[in-house]
Amino acid sequence: MTAVEHARTTAVVPAPAPFEPSDAESAMFRFPAPDDPPPGNARLLIVALYGAALGICGVAVGLYAVVAVFGGAPGWYLPALAGLTLVSVGPVVAALLAIHRRALPWLLLAAAAPPMAANVYLALSY
């Protein structure tokens, strides 16, 4: 090798193949594909309003918790409220991802209500 020739120091890596799921119809939670029909407006509105209602309830509990923490709440109070809020938010997000399914969004939204109700009860009982 002469001073003019440079040694190749990097390897040529082939481009990765695009990801294509094996069976898109069997996926329980997925973002809609471009060829999927849109969900009905009423269905989308109900899921969005239910999620918004749980979100507003969570914000109200959070504001109440801030006041309680400054008032001398015990150390377990804030982590318990945060945990219950996260347990309630997860099914709502999953319901939005499963909006093309028939009954799954409604089951997930129903599963999101009890943790939020426990959250409100815990916040108000302290």
N, C-alpha and C positions, 0 to 999 in steps of 0.2 A: 504494500500500500504506500502510495506516495503522499506527499504533503497536500496535494490537490484533491485526492480522493478522500471522502469521509466514510467512516465505517457506519453502517446502519445500526443505530442503538435502540430503535423502537421496533417492536413487533407489529405487524399488520394484523389487526383484529377484525374479523368479519362483523358486519352490522347484525345486531340481534333481530331475530324474526319477530314480527308483530304478534302480540298476544291475541289469541282467538280462543274463547272458551269452547269446550267440547260440545256442550249442550246448553245454549242460552235460555231455553225455555224451562229447564229444571232448576235454574238458580232461584233461590227463595228471595234473596235481597240483591237487587242489582239496579244500576241506573238504567233508565229506559234507553233502548236502542233507537236510532233514527227512524226505523220502520215500524216501531210500536205505535199503536193508536193512542192518542192522548186519553187520560182518564176523564171521566165526566166532570163538568164544572161543579156540580153539587157535591160530588165525592171529594174533590180537591178542596173546596171551600170548607166543608165540614171538618176534614182532617186538619186544615190550617187553623181554623178557629179553635178547635179543641186543643191543638198544640199551643196556640197563643194564650188561651185561657190558663193552661197549666204553667206557661212561662210567666204570665202576670202574677199568678199565685205564688210562684217561686220567687219572683222579685219582691213581692210583698213580705214573704217570710224572711227573705234576706235582709230587708230593711229593718224588720222587727228584730231580727237577730243581732244586727249591729247595735241597736239601742240596748238590747239586753246584755250584750258583751260589755259595753261601756258601763252598764249598771252593775256589773259584777257577776256574770254568769259563770258556772263551773267550766272546767277545761274540756269536758266531754260534749258540751252543748253545741258548739259551732261545728266540730267534725261530724256529729250525728246529723245535724241539719244538712250539711253539705253532702254527706253520703246518701241520705234519702232523696235529695234533689237529683243527684246523679242517677240513682236507680229509677227515678221517674222520667228523666230526660232520655235515657237510652231507648226505651220502647217507642217514644214519640219519633225519634229519628229513624228507628227501624220501620215504623209505620209509614213514614214518608217514602222510604226506599221501597217498600212493598205495596205501594199504592195501586199497582196494576193487578194485584191478587184480589180474589173475591172477598174472603172473610178475614184474612190475616191482619190487615190494618186495623180493623175494628177490635180484634182480640188484643192487639198490642196497645191500642189506646185505652182499652179497658184495664189492661195490666199496669198502665202508667198512673192511673188514678189513686189506687190505695197507698203507694208510697208518698204521693203528694198530700193525701189526706192525713197520713201519719205525720208528715212534716208540719202541716198546719196545726195539728193537735199538739205536737211537741212544742212548737213555738208558742202557742197560746197558753199551754198549761204551765209554762215556767214563769 
